[in-house]
């Protein structure tokens, strides 16, 4: 789903990029990620389009659906544990390599990193 950045629909969508990370993690855990996406009304084909955006409410269903389908209420934490640092940008790496989210935000704030 590709939307014009000025459309009102754009504001209620999210880039496909974070979903790719989640799917990679689910796949590493041998979870049925394709079935999970379909249960959230997300077509697997969207993952192939780097410009794709999906409705935010569908994205928010992914981890609860993964927990329900796998029978593992901690699957979201496990997905986070298997995401490789190289899969995220520099700010993501700062957050992942910090002891707490607060420490990561402080590290980013104290650095000269600018996001455009």
HELIX and SHEET records of a PDB file:
HELIX    1   1 UNK A   10  UNK A   12  5                                   3    
HELIX    2   2 UNK A   17  UNK A   28  1                                  12    
HELIX    3   3 UNK A   33  UNK A   39  1                                   7    
HELIX    4   4 UNK A   44  UNK A   48  5                                   5    
HELIX    5   5 UNK A   56  UNK A   59  1                                   4    
HELIX    6   6 UNK A   62  UNK A   70  1                                   9    
HELIX    7   7 UNK A   75  UNK A   82  1                                   8    
HELIX    8   8 UNK A   85  UNK A   87  5                                   3    
HELIX    9   9 UNK A   90  UNK A   96  1                                   7    
HELIX   10  10 UNK A  101  UNK A  110  1                                  10    
SHEET    1   A 2 UNK A  13  UNK A  15  0                                        
SHEET    2   A 2 UNK A  53  UNK A  55 -1                                        
END                                                                             
